Amino acid sequence: MLSEPTGVDFPTGPSVGEVVPDFSLPDQHGGSVSLMEALGGQRALLLFFRSVRW
């Protein structure tokens, strides 16, 4: 098992309830969709999953 180096902070992302800045990602058709466009004035749950350790 790998151990984390001491004295190094590994941020895990935004805190619960924290407002995140708008960002854009590609959709399944290659177009760009921003978070605000996808929300359409509603709330959303964002899940950030890290599949490997870096």
C-alpha positions as CSV (number, residue, x, y, z in Angstrom):
1,M,0.0,0.0,0.0
2,L,1.3,3.5,-0.9
3,S,1.6,6.0,1.9
4,E,1.2,9.7,1.3
5,P,4.2,11.9,1.8
6,T,4.1,14.0,5.0
7,G,3.6,17.7,4.7
8,V,1.8,17.5,1.3
9,D,-1.8,18.6,1.0
10,F,-3.9,16.6,-1.5
11,P,-7.1,18.7,-2.2
12,T,-10.2,16.6,-2.8
13,G,-12.2,19.3,-4.6
14,P,-14.9,21.7,-3.6
15,S,-16.5,21.5,-0.2
16,V,-20.1,20.5,0.3
17,G,-22.3,23.5,-0.5
18,E,-19.5,25.4,-2.1
19,V,-20.4,27.3,-5.3
20,V,-18.2,26.1,-8.2
21,P,-17.3,28.3,-11.2
22,D,-18.9,27.7,-14.5
23,F,-17.0,25.3,-16.8
24,S,-17.5,23.6,-20.1
25,L,-17.0,20.0,-21.2
26,P,-17.6,18.2,-24.5
27,D,-20.9,16.3,-24.9
28,Q,-21.4,13.0,-26.6
29,H,-21.6,14.7,-30.0
30,G,-18.4,16.7,-29.7
31,G,-20.2,20.0,-28.9
32,S,-19.4,22.1,-25.8
33,V,-21.9,22.3,-22.9
34,S,-21.3,24.6,-19.9
35,L,-22.5,23.8,-16.4
36,M,-24.8,26.8,-16.4
37,E,-26.4,25.7,-19.7
38,A,-26.9,22.2,-18.4
39,L,-28.4,23.4,-15.1
40,G,-31.0,25.6,-16.8
41,G,-31.6,27.5,-13.5
42,Q,-31.9,24.3,-11.4
43,R,-29.6,22.7,-8.9
44,A,-27.3,19.8,-9.6
45,L,-25.1,17.2,-7.9
46,L,-21.5,17.2,-9.2
47,L,-19.4,14.1,-8.6
48,F,-15.7,14.3,-9.2
49,F,-14.2,10.8,-9.4
50,R,-10.5,10.2,-9.4
51,S,-9.7,6.8,-10.8
52,V,-6.0,6.8,-10.2
53,R,-3.7,8.3,-7.6
54,W,-1.5,11.2,-8.8
